[in-house]
Amino acid sequence: ILYAFDAASGEVLWEGRLPARAYANPMTFETRDGRQLVVIATGEREGAALLAFGL
């Protein structure tokens, strides 16, 4: 499970289930149109996936 926390209060703002074990740290970035995304790599070999979640 991937969690998003409020930096000030520590409250869980969002949680999402991953299809497999995470094999990397999540990365966040902003798109050209101002959307923020969180990306994380999961699984291995044929089951590997790169997931992106919009915030």
C-alpha positions as CSV (number, residue, x, y, z in Angstrom):
1,I,0.0,0.0,0.0
2,L,1.2,3.5,-0.9
3,Y,0.2,6.3,1.5
4,A,0.1,10.1,1.2
5,F,0.3,12.0,4.5
6,D,-0.4,15.6,5.4
7,A,3.1,17.1,6.1
8,A,1.8,19.2,9.0
9,S,-0.6,16.9,10.8
10,G,0.6,13.4,9.8
11,E,-3.0,12.6,8.8
12,V,-3.4,10.0,6.0
13,L,-4.8,11.8,3.0
14,W,-4.8,9.0,0.5
15,E,-3.9,5.3,0.2
16,G,-3.6,3.1,-2.8
17,R,-3.0,-0.6,-3.3
18,L,-0.1,-1.7,-5.4
19,P,-0.4,-4.7,-7.6
20,A,3.0,-6.1,-6.4
21,R,5.8,-5.3,-4.0
22,A,7.5,-1.9,-4.5
23,Y,11.1,-2.1,-5.7
24,A,11.9,1.6,-5.7
25,N,11.2,4.8,-3.8
26,P,8.3,6.8,-5.0
27,M,9.0,9.9,-7.1
28,T,6.8,13.0,-7.4
29,F,6.9,15.6,-10.2
30,E,4.7,18.3,-11.7
31,T,3.6,18.1,-15.3
32,R,3.7,21.1,-17.7
33,D,0.0,21.7,-17.1
34,G,0.5,21.9,-13.3
35,R,-0.7,18.4,-12.2
36,Q,1.3,16.6,-9.6
37,L,2.0,12.9,-10.1
38,V,3.6,10.2,-7.9
39,V,5.3,7.4,-9.8
40,I,6.5,4.1,-8.3
41,A,8.0,0.9,-9.8
42,T,6.5,-2.4,-8.6
43,G,6.9,-6.1,-9.3
44,E,9.7,-7.8,-11.2
45,R,10.2,-9.4,-14.6
46,E,6.9,-10.1,-16.4
47,G,4.9,-8.7,-13.5
48,A,6.8,-5.4,-13.4
49,A,4.8,-2.1,-13.7
50,L,5.4,1.6,-13.4
51,L,2.4,3.2,-11.7
52,A,1.5,6.8,-11.7
53,F,-1.1,8.4,-9.3
54,G,-2.4,11.9,-9.8
55,L,-2.7,14.1,-6.7
